[in-house]
Amino acid sequence: MIKFFHNGQEIEKIDFDITEVGTSNVLTLGIKNEYSHRIRILYPQSSDPEVKIISIPEALNPQEQQEMTITFEPSIFRRTPLELSNIGFRVVM
């Protein structure tokens, strides 16, 4: 299982606070490998066109936590909150 953290707390949803239209907000999250095997993270992507993954570790050892960075630049047409399910990648053990 992969878990995400912000300010030391496990999160299920990403909170970029208030991000004004036409600006961007950068967020650094912890990403932790809870599997008992080393994993590789392949093809990081966001299904949300207003979210970009800037950096993510290529691999994590068991119980290792590293940082990932994402940006959010909302448009005036956005109506739904941003959720972790919008960010995906392939995990290979």
GILINUR-V49955 format. One line per field, one symbol per residue. phi: phi as a letter, one per 30 degrees, with the letter a starting at -180 (. if undefined). psi: psi as a letter, one per 30 degrees, with the letter a starting at -180 (. if undefined). A space follows every 10 residues. Layout:
BEGIN
phi->???
psi->???
END
This chain:
BEGIN
phi->.cbcbbhicd bcbdcdhdbd eicbbcbccd bbccdcbdbc cchdabdcdc cbddbaddab deidbbcbbb bbbdcdcdbc ddbeddcbac cbc
psi->kklkkkhfkk lfkkjgbkjk kfllkkkklk kkjglglklk jkhklkfjfg kkjekkkflk lkgkkaklkl lkjklffkfl lklfffkllk kk.
END
